[in-house]
């Protein structure tokens, strides 16, 4: 299930085995995403943008939560 609308919330699990979109967390109203990159020097955020852009086939940007596991993503294109 892919996000609907131009903004959505994600909860990131960095330093995972693979990049993958997990389940939708109804309690937090957010998608769970696993990312291979470590949460240092902005590496995980860059990997999130690349992964979601490829998955959605549109440009995305993080508009909130750059230093948090909970982030708000905006679909641009």
Order of alpha helices (4+ residues) and beta strands (2+ residues): beta-beta-beta-alpha-beta-beta
